[in-house]
Amino acid sequence: MKNNNDTFFVEALDPRHEARALTLEVVCRLLLWMADAPTIEDRGLRASAALYCVRPDLIDGDTLAKIGDVSGRTKQHMHKLVDSFRHDTGFAS
């Protein structure tokens, strides 16, 4: 019989450690996606797109059209940002 000394099979996982690691991965992906915009205004639009997807209540349930109007962008531009957020972060709609 073959013994496996790999710690994966020996050490119990700490759920708090695993949760922190997963949370860190999510926050890092979000921040990297937002920071990838060329200007601070574009970073703000990306933040709005992320909030639209994740917590629309924090932007008072504004539509993409309204966010676009306020920022001087089109609804289509905002929709592309939402699609980019979902693609780059793996966030399902």
VOPAGU-2260 file (C-alpha; in pm, 1 decimal, decimal comma):
REM VOPAGU-2260
SITE   aa  ch    i         X         Y         Z
SITE  MET   A    0       0,0       0,0       0,0
SITE  LYS   A    1     130,9     341,1     -95,6
SITE  ASN   A    2     138,1     613,4     170,1
SITE  ASN   A    3      72,7     970,0      60,4
SITE  ASN   A    4     257,3    1228,6     268,8
SITE  ASP   A    5      94,5    1521,8      91,1
SITE  THR   A    6     -35,8    1770,5     350,9
SITE  PHE   A    7    -354,2    1813,5     146,5
SITE  PHE   A    8    -469,6    1481,0     284,7
SITE  VAL   A    9    -346,8    1539,6     640,6
SITE  GLU   A   10    -421,9    1899,1     740,4
SITE  ALA   A   11    -776,8    2016,4     798,2
SITE  LEU   A   12    -876,3    2334,5     616,6
SITE  ASP   A   13    -957,0    2640,5     823,8
SITE  PRO   A   14   -1282,2    2779,6     678,2
SITE  ARG   A   15   -1196,8    3133,2     796,4
SITE  HIS   A   16    -862,7    3121,5     615,7
SITE  GLU   A   17   -1027,5    2989,0     299,9
SITE  ALA   A   18   -1296,7    3259,7     318,6
SITE  ARG   A   19   -1035,3    3533,7     358,2
SITE  ALA   A   20    -836,7    3402,6      61,8
SITE  LEU   A   21   -1147,4    3390,6    -156,6
SITE  THR   A   22   -1254,9    3739,2     -47,6
SITE  LEU   A   23    -909,3    3875,0    -122,1
SITE  GLU   A   24    -921,9    3723,6    -470,5
SITE  VAL   A   25   -1260,9    3884,8    -539,6
SITE  VAL   A   26   -1157,5    4227,2    -410,7
SITE  CYS   A   27    -831,7    4215,4    -606,6
SITE  ARG   A   28   -1011,9    4129,1    -930,5
SITE  LEU   A   29   -1259,4    4412,4    -874,8
SITE  LEU   A   30    -990,5    4669,4    -797,8
SITE  LEU   A   31    -772,7    4561,5   -1089,5
SITE  TRP   A   32   -1068,7    4583,7   -1326,5
SITE  MET   A   33   -1155,6    4934,1   -1202,8
SITE  ALA   A   34    -793,6    5053,7   -1205,9
SITE  ASP   A   35    -749,3    4939,4   -1565,9
SITE  ALA   A   36    -943,4    5244,2   -1688,8
SITE  PRO   A   37    -730,6    5525,4   -1834,8
SITE  THR   A   38    -879,5    5819,5   -1639,7
SITE  ILE   A   39   -1023,7    5874,6   -1295,4
SITE  GLU   A   40   -1362,7    5947,8   -1452,8
SITE  ASP   A   41   -1352,4    5615,1   -1634,0
SITE  ARG   A   42   -1259,7    5442,9   -1307,7
SITE  GLY   A   43   -1566,4    5598,9   -1148,8
SITE  LEU   A   44   -1781,9    5470,2   -1433,7
SITE  ARG   A   45   -1637,1    5124,5   -1382,0
SITE  ALA   A   46   -1719,3    5147,8   -1011,4
SITE  SER   A   47   -2076,5    5242,0   -1104,5
SITE  ALA   A   48   -2096,7    4948,2   -1346,6
SITE  ALA   A   49   -1974,5    4710,7   -1074,0
SITE  LEU   A   50   -2228,2    4847,1    -826,3
SITE  TYR   A   51   -2499,8    4812,9   -1088,9
SITE  CYS   A   52   -2416,6    4441,5   -1110,8
SITE  VAL   A   53   -2345,7    4361,9    -747,8
SITE  ARG   A   54   -2541,4    4609,7    -532,4
SITE  PRO   A   55   -2780,7    4822,2    -739,0
SITE  ASP   A   56   -2939,4    4945,3    -417,2
SITE  LEU   A   57   -2620,6    5142,6    -346,5
SITE  ILE   A   58   -2675,7    5348,4    -662,8
SITE  ASP   A   59   -3048,0    5389,8    -591,9
SITE  GLY   A   60   -3134,9    5135,8    -859,4
SITE  ASP   A   61   -3026,8    5371,6   -1138,6
SITE  THR   A   62   -3048,5    5230,0   -1489,4
SITE  LEU   A   63   -2757,2    5211,9   -1729,8
SITE  ALA   A   64   -2925,5    5484,4   -1933,5
SITE  LYS   A   65   -2939,2    5716,6   -1631,8
SITE  ILE   A   66   -2579,3    5646,3   -1532,6
SITE  GLY   A   67   -2477,7    5711,5   -1892,1
SITE  ASP   A   68   -2675,2    6037,4   -1908,9
SITE  VAL   A   69   -2522,1    6171,6   -1588,2
SITE  SER   A   70   -2172,3    6083,5   -1704,6
SITE  GLY   A   71   -2215,3    6202,3   -2062,2
SITE  ARG   A   72   -2195,5    5846,7   -2197,9
SITE  THR   A   73   -2446,5    5634,4   -2380,3
SITE  LYS   A   74   -2643,6    5344,7   -2241,9
SITE  GLN   A   75   -2452,1    5125,2   -2487,2
SITE  HIS   A   76   -2120,1    5240,5   -2342,6
SITE  MET   A   77   -2238,6    5151,2   -1993,1
SITE  HIS   A   78   -2368,2    4816,6   -2116,0
SITE  LYS   A   79   -2023,5    4739,1   -2257,9
SITE  LEU   A   80   -1869,1    4819,0   -1918,9
SITE  VAL   A   81   -2116,3    4586,8   -1746,4
SITE  ASP   A   82   -2034,9    4312,5   -1996,7
SITE  SER   A   83   -1662,9    4371,7   -1941,9
SITE  PHE   A   84   -1708,0    4352,9   -1563,1
SITE  ARG   A   85   -1901,3    4029,3   -1587,5
SITE  HIS   A   86   -1650,2    3876,3   -1828,8
SITE  ASP   A   87   -1334,6    3983,9   -1644,9
SITE  THR   A   88   -1455,4    3897,2   -1295,5
SITE  GLY   A   89   -1665,1    3592,4   -1378,6
SITE  PHE   A   90   -1968,1    3754,7   -1216,6
SITE  ALA   A   91   -2284,8    3591,3   -1346,9
SITE  SER   A   92   -2589,9    3804,3   -1408,4
